Amino acid sequence: MTKQSQDIPPRPPRLPAPLKLRSGVIFSTLPGLVFVGLWSAAVTYVHLYHYNLQVDEGLVSLLGIVTSIALALKLYVSYQRYQDARTQWSRLRISLRNLARLIWFNVPDGPRLKPKTTPPTQIQMEQKLREDLLSKASVIRLLVGFAFALKHHVRREYGTEWPDVRARVGYLPTFARRGHPTQVSVSQSLYTSMDPEKGLPAVPAARRFSAGAALWLNSIFSKEASRQKKQDANSMIAHQNLPLEIISFLGSYADSLNCEKKLEGGLAFSFHQELGALNEVLGNCERLMEEYMPLPYTVIISQIKWLFLILLPFQLLQAMSWITIPAVVMIAFSLLGLSAAASTLTHPFQSLPSSATSLPLDEICTTLEIEIDTICSATHQPSFSNYVFTGMHMMVAGEKAGVGWMYLKGNKPLAPLVKKDFADCVKNLSISDILEVMKMKVEMPEG
């Protein structure tokens, strides 16, 4: 055994799965278990001391079969959504690593001039090299920013003022930059002005009592109704799609490479294919953000589950007497626990500390940033002899078509080690300095 392995502290012993109370759903099921226990106690007391409440066993057994089928459907759909979320974020990691590798190693550096034009001087060549390397660093940093922006987007945390997003993409002129990370309540006048039915003629309400009764019953049997009311009353102003805007900036970089004849053939195909994969991941994650089952299915499954638990004590009274109470509570724990687990699996992106089934998006993004920094820390030595002079004339800094966003104040391509803007890095850093900083970033990941 080596000395290094001896210095590794042993892992603390892990509790068996049945004893992991905080990671389970027992606390979320406690109110239901208390209700079922009290109900079973009341039914048992009435049966033993007042009236015979025993019912036919076939009725509850058939209802139990229906409950099992309904709960199995909910569990399957919920677990499938959780697996889809994991698949999408795995695909995101693959695409971002592929793009980082393509940009850092395969996109050529330096100017590409027409055959009969005057070659650039040594100073111009080095300046162009610095600009290209810093452009690559800016785009690669933007790839990491896309992952962090998507993390907040799927959590319905909009805007660019989140610390990990602002540090990476806060300088971009995006619509999401105008937003605020908190939910802003829209005033009643503004909400009314956005009502599409405001200009329609008034129609007398018909069957007001029936409609009110329907809404009242819907609010009782469904949590979705109250949730929808809260969303309507507390509308989001900062609801821009920041990841989609970042994809547009990545596309502008691809257009600039195409104008300079640096993105052609198979390289261009791979680049645009990975950009399309990012857009596909974004769309699939947005699909998983929505409700997974129609409201009638959710309501009827919940109603069947509780109907079975309410009728269950009547079947066990004759055989179990007072033991009916713990027996019903244990059966209720299995049903309510599975239902609660399915509900938590349904929302794999939520960032609640109490949710043990949420995807570790913070760790995924941090690990992805370290992996991309590791890719860029590999040897990257541009050579003047590698330039093929078949493209366009060298462009002046700040006049690149489609990538002017790189020169905006706030773009720090070598952060967190070098907190200089793009133009300052081009002016003050040498090529070897840029490459050395890219190697050092893997040892000092940004928080």
N, C-alpha and C positions, 0 to 999 in steps of 0.2 A: 504494500500500500504506500503510495507516494505521500510526501509531506503535504501537498496541496489538498489531496483528498482527506487527510487527517484533520485539516483546519476547517473543513466544511461542517458546520453545526448540524446535529441530527434534527430531522423534522419532528415537530411535536406530534404526539400520537393523535390520530383522528378518531372522532367518535363514530360508532356504527351509525348507519343511515337511520335506523328507527329512533335514535336519540338526538338527532339534529332538529331541534324544535324551531330554532330561528330560521333555518333554511327551508322549513316546510310551510304548510298552510294551516297549522293547527290554530294559530291565533286569529286568522281571518274567519275560521269556521266556529269560533267559540259562541258568538251570539246565536247562531242557528242551533248549535248543540244544546245550549241552555234552554231555548224555546222547545226543542223536541223533548228534552228531559222533563220539563215542567208539564208539557202536554201529556206525555206518557204517564207521569205520576197521577195527573188528574183523571185520566181514563181508567187507570188501574184502580184507583180509589173508588170511583163510581161503580166499577164492575164488581168489586169485592164486597162493598157494603150497601149498595142500593139496587142497581139494575144490571141485568146480564147484557153485556155489550159485545159478546163474541159474535163474529161474522163468519161467513163461509170462507174457507181458505182459498178457493179458486179465484175469487174476485181480486184479492190483493196479489196473488201469484201472477195472474195475467197482467196486472198493472206493473208489477216488478219487471216482467219481460219487456214491456214497452219502455219503461224507464231505462233499462240497460241498453236497449238499442239507441235511444235518444242520446244518452250520455256517451256511448261509444262514438256516435257521429260527431259530437262536439269535441271529444278528445282527439279524434283523427284529424279533423279540420284544424284544430289549434296546433297540434304538433307539426302538421304539414306547413303551416305558416311559419313556425319557429325554424324549421329546417330550411325553408325558402329564404328566410332572413340570413341565416348562416351562409347559405350558398351565395347570396348576392354580395355579402361582404368578403367572402373568399375570392369571388370573381373580381371585386374591386382591388384587392391587394395584388392579384396577378396582373391586372391591366396597368396599375400604377407602376409596378416594378418593371414591366415591359416597356412602358413609355420612358421611364427614367433611363433605362439601359439604351434604348434607341437614341434618345436625345444626347446623352453624354458621350457615347462611344461612336455612333454611326452617323450623326449629322456632322459634316465636315466643317472645319473652322477656317476663318480667313476669307478674303475676297476671291471671287471668281470673275475674271475679266475676259473680255473678248480677245481673240487671238492677236489682233493687230493694234491693240491699245498699249499705251505706255505702262509698264509694270509699276506698281506702287513702290515707294521708297521703303527702306527698312523701318522707319518710324511709323509710316502709315500701316505697314503690315502688322507691326506689333500692336498698334492701337486697335486695328480690326480684330486681331486675335483676342485681345482683352475684352472687346465688346461682345464677341461671339461666346466666349467662355462665361461672361457674366450674364448674357442672355440665356444660356443654358441653365445656369444656376437659378435665375429668376423663374424660369418655366418649371424647373424641378421643384422649387419651393412652392410654386403655385399648385403643383400636383399634390403635395402634402396638404396645402390649404384646402384643396377639394375634399379630401377625406375628412378633415375637421369640419368643414362647412356642411357636408352631408350628415355627419353625426348630429349636429344641431338641427338640421332640417328635419330629419326623421323624428326628432324629439319635439317638433313643433316649436323650436326656439329660433325665431327668425331675426334677421338683422346681422350686422357685422361687428357689433360692439361687444361680442363675447371675447374674452382675453385671447384664447388660442386662435380665434378666427381673425381678430383685428391685427394681431402681430404678423400674420401671413398674407392676408388679402385685404386688409383695411384700407390700403391706399388706392385700390381700384375704383374707378368711377362707375359703380354699380347702382342699380335701383335699390338693392337691399341695404346699401350704405345709409340710406335715408331713414331706415327703420330704427326701432329701438328694441332691445332684447326682452322687454316686458310687454305684457298684454295691455293695450290701451283701450279703455272703454269708449265706444263711439257715442256721442251725444244723441239725444232723442231726435233732434232736428236733422242731424246728418243721417241717422239711420232711416228716418222717414223719407228723406230726399232720395235715398238709394232704393226705396221700395218700388218695384216695377208695377205694382197694382195701384199706386197712388192716384194716377190720372184716370182710372176707370170709374164709370158711374156707380153710385152707391146702389147696392141691391139689398132688399130687406132680408134679414136673416131668417132662415126657415128651420124649424124644429130645433130651436135654441137649447131646449132642455136635453134633447137626445145628443146633440153635439157636446154639450157640457158634460153629460154623463160619460160619453165615450172618452173625452180627454181625462176625466177624473179616474176612470178605470185604467186608462193607459198609464197614467202617472203612478198608479199603485203597483201594477204588475211589471213595470219596466223602468229600469234605471236610465235607459237610453233617452226617454222623454225629458227627464230633468236635465240630463247632460246636454241635450240639444237646445233646451231653453237657455241654459247658461251660455252656450256658444253663441246663440243668436243675440242675447243681451250684451255679451262682452265680446264684440267682434274684434278681429285682428286687423290693425292698420298695417303693421310691418309683416306682410305676407308675401314678400318677394321670394323668388326662387334663386338663391345665391349659387348653388351648385350648377344650375343651368347657365347662369351668366359666366361662371368660371370656364365652363366648356367652350363658350363663345370666345373667350380670350385665348384659350389653347388653340382654337381653330384659327384665330388671327395669326398666331405664331406659325402655324402650318402654312398659311397663305404667304407669309413673308419668306419662309424657306423655299416655297415653290417659286416665288418671284426671283430669288437668287439662284435657282437651279440646284438647290441643295437637298431637295426632297423629291426624288423621282423613283420610278420603277417600284420594286418590291418594298423599298423603305417607305415610300408614300402610302402604299397599300396597307402596310402594317401599322403605320401611324394613324391613319384614318380609321382602320378597323378597331384599334384600341380606344380611340375617341368615341366611336359608336358604342363600344362596350360600356364606357362610362355613362353615356346617355341611357343605355338600356338598364344599367344598374340603378340609376336614379329613378327611372320610371317604375321599375319593379318595387323599389323601396317605398315609393309613394303609394303604390297599390297596397302594400302591406300596412301602411299607416291607416288605411280606412277600416271600417268595420268588416269583420270577416264573414258574418252571416246576416241574412235579412232579419229585420226586427220580428216578424211573426215566428220565425224558427226559434229565435232566442227566447221569446215569451212563452211559447208552448212547451219548450224543453224545461224551463224553470217551473212552469205550472205542473207539469207531469211529475217532476221530481218531488215537489212539495206535497202534491196530492198523495203520492205513494208513502211519504214519511208520516203524513197525518193519519192515513188508514192502517199503517203497519201495526200499531199497538193493538188494534181490535182483533187481529188474527192471532196474536201470541198470548192473549190473556188467559185462555183456558189451560194452556200447557205450562206457562212460565210464572204466572201470578206476578209477584213483585219483581221477579227477575226480568220482567218485560222492560222495565225502565233502562237498566244498563244495556240490555240487548238492542233496544231501539237506538240508544245513543251511539253504540258502536257501529251499527249499520248506517246511521245518519252521518257519522264521521267519514265512512268510506265514500258515500255518495257526495256529500258536501266537499270533502277534500279533493276528490277527483274533479268536481266541477270548478272548484277554486283554482286548482292547478291548470286546468284547461283555460280559465280566464286569464291567468298570468302569462301562459304561453301565447295567448292571442296577441299580446302587445310586447313583442321582443325588444322594442327600442326604448321603452320607458326607462328613466334614470332614477327611479325611486330606490332609496337604500334598502327598503324592506323587500324588494323583489329580487329573489335569488335566481330567477330564470331569465333575467334580462341579459342581452348580449353585452360583453365587456367592451363597449365601443371606445371608451377612453384608452384602455390598454391596447386595443387593436390599432388605433391611430398613432399612439406613441411608438409602438413596435414598428409600424409601417414607416414612420419617419426615420427611425434608426436604420432600418433595412435600406431605405433609399440613400441615406447618407453613406452607408457602407458601400453601395454600388458606386457612388461618386467619389469615394476615397481611393478607388483603384487607380493604377497608373494611367495617366492620360497625358501623353506628351505630343502636342501637335508638331508637325514637321512641315517646313516650307516646301519640300519636294513633293508633298502629297496633294498640293493644290492643282486642280485641273482648271485651266483658264478657258472655260467654255460658257461662262454665265454672263451676268450683267456687270455693270460698273460698280465699284465699291460705293456704298452709300454713306453719307455723313451721319454721325450719331444724332439721334433725335428726328431724323427724316425717314426712318424705316417705315414702309407701308405696313400697317396692321399691328405693329408692336410698339407703338408710341407709349403704351401704358407702362412699359418697362422703365421709361425715363421719368416717370412721375415721382414726385417727392414722397418718400415713405417706402419705396421699394428698396429693401435692404437684402440683396441676393445672397450675401454671405453671413447673414445673422444666424445665430446670436454672437458669433466670434467677432465679426467686423460690423459695427453698426453704422455703416456709411451708405449713402444712397448710391444708386447705379452710376450716376455721372461722377461722383467722387471716387468710386472704386476704379472706374476707367482711367481717371486722371492720376491717381496716386498709387495704384498697385501695379506690380509687374505680373507677368504671366506666371512666373514661379510662385509668387505670393498667392495668387488666386488658387493655383493647384494645391498649394500647401494648406490653405485654409479649408478647401474641400476635403482634404484628407483628415484634418483635425476635427471636422464637424461630427464625425461618427463617435468621437470620444466625449463630446459635449453636446448631447441632444438638447433641443430647445424644449422648455417646459410649457 
